[in-house]
Amino acid sequence: MTGRLPYFSAAEPPSGPPAGPGRPLAMAHRGFSLAGLENSLAAFRAAVDLGFSHLETDVHTTSDGELLLFHDRTLDRITDGHGRIHDLTADEVRRVGIRGTEPVPTFDELVTAFPAARFNLDVKDWRSVPSVVAAIERHQVHDRVLIASFSDGRRRAVLKQLSRRTASSAGTLCNALFLVLGPLLCVRGLESPVRAVLQRALRDVDALQVPVRYRAIPVVTPAFVHRAHSLGLYVHVWTINDPAEMHRLLDLGVDGIVSDRADLLKEVLQARGQWD
């Protein structure tokens, strides 16, 4: 594979498994909390304490421009507050608690609390594009960030405004294009033009972060992984919480797994000799 950006190597100190041959990337999905304290500093601390160097999280922006770590558009599902984040000020959000206990953290707090960690940032809304750019530039964490989004438009908008390259994963359209056109790489006479189309479409993509299947459509297959690797792309699979499925995917050669169960993922990698 090509384009080994620093994000894909082990963070320092090397407490977790480095990316590369025989060392899949282990990503803690919204941190690690069996109590459901997702995207809280407590959850990220628990993942780091387990030895995880790569933390997956989501970002939204308040009405006054504060970049927060939060998955949903609204506070309602997992906090004791209500309302859409982009309608609220940072001070208003500070008054609520995740599951009524943990504060909603800012990106600044995350970067400061875990100076050796790396962050998979899912940009959830257009308001967060300038906020993400400003935060990355402010902390100069280009080498420690991967920009993700279901929207390739949002993802590319962030990349275009950064002063230097960060890692990035494909959005929905780019993933779908690869899924549809990828099989044509094996068709005689079509391989070269299809490869050229995919390389251009995925020119700013380092990883395909995908589910095992989309509805009834299988996504992660041996052929999918092989084709991605032939184009120099990593394959990361989300969100895998079953150890048997983790083993199966690792046997297929995937390059990373995103999991809510950081504890189980670590045990699987330890059993395979893929965790130091």
Buried (B, 14 or more C-beta within 10 A) or exposed (E): BEEBBBBBBBBEEEBBBBBBEEBBBBBBBBBBBEEEBBBBBBBBBBBBEBBBBBBBBBBBBBBEEBBBBBBBBBBEEBBEBEBBBBEBEBEBBBEBBBBEEBBBBBBEBBBEEBEEBBBBBBBBBBBBBBBBBBBBBEBEBBBBBBBBBBBBEBBBBBBEBBEEEBBBBBBEEBBBBBBEBBEBBEEEEBEEEBBEBBEEBBEBBBBBBBBBEEEEEEBBEEBBBBBBBBBBBBBBBBBBBEBEBBBBBBEBBBBBBBBBBBBBBBBBBEEBEBBE
